[in-house]
């Protein structure tokens, strides 16, 4: 699922069942983050901003990244979708650990 205002897929955020790609600084910085490292998501200060919490080692540890969303998109709905996928990913990892 793509997020963002631009039609160029290279400059849009992408959400899958395994990861989220965040495009920052108008496409100059791209972060591909496994959902295992996403702590959660919420609507930012407006419906045009999405806050994504990540927990990585190093410079990005414990940070909240704000990403602008497109005019036709709702940050709250996207946050719910991200949180659901993070929950599914964690549940899948737990069942895999139990099965092993």
Secondary structure as GFF3:
##gff-version 3
##sequence-region A 1 100
A	DSSP	beta_strand	2	3	.	.	.	ID=ss1
A	DSSP	three_ten_helix	9	11	.	.	.	ID=ss2
A	DSSP	beta_strand	13	15	.	.	.	ID=ss3
A	DSSP	beta_strand	19	24	.	.	.	ID=ss4
A	DSSP	three_ten_helix	25	27	.	.	.	ID=ss5
A	DSSP	beta_strand	29	34	.	.	.	ID=ss6
A	DSSP	three_ten_helix	35	37	.	.	.	ID=ss7
A	DSSP	beta_strand	38	43	.	.	.	ID=ss8
A	DSSP	beta_strand	49	54	.	.	.	ID=ss9
A	DSSP	beta_strand	63	68	.	.	.	ID=ss10
A	DSSP	alpha_helix	75	99	.	.	.	ID=ss11
###
